[in-house]
């Protein structure tokens, strides 16, 4: 799992890639907890996630709940399928990006 955290245009972008699962959920949680506790919006970019399980989903949901003004961006097919399976498709971004992914 790769996690890239960048601040730009007044918000924080957290870009996840590869696998988001039980094997790396604790490390991801720790990295997210280390984010500054300011009021800048946080965008969670899940477009490059190739696998997600319930432990990974739990970390994402906790981040959405605890980070200010957080939202999902660019959800991969694996993420969309996991959210749909759990009845959480309402969390998906409303419009596709220019690359065609949500």
VENQUINOR-V390420 format. One record per pair of residues at least 24 apart in sequence whose ideal C-beta (glycine too) atoms are under 6 Angstrom apart, sorted by the first residue. I is the first residue (numbers start at 1). J is the second residue. D is the distance in whole Angstrom. If there is no record, write none. Layout:
i = [I:I]
j = [J:J]
d = [D:D]
//
This chain:
i = [3:10:11:11:11:12:12:13:13:14:15:16:16:17:19:20:20:20:21:21:21:22:22:25:25:25:28:29:32:39:41:42:42:43:44:45:45:46:46:47:47:47:49:49:49:50:51:52:52:52:57:74:75]
j = [31:40:40:41:43:40:42:43:45:44:45:46:49:48:51:49:52:56:51:53:56:53:55:55:56:59:59:59:63:68:69:67:70:73:72:73:74:75:79:74:76:101:76:78:79:78:78:78:79:82:82:101:102]
d = [5:6:5:4:6:6:5:5:6:5:4:5:5:4:4:5:5:3:6:4:5:6:4:4:6:5:5:5:5:5:4:4:4:5:5:5:5:5:5:3:6:5:5:6:5:6:6:5:6:5:6:5:5]
//
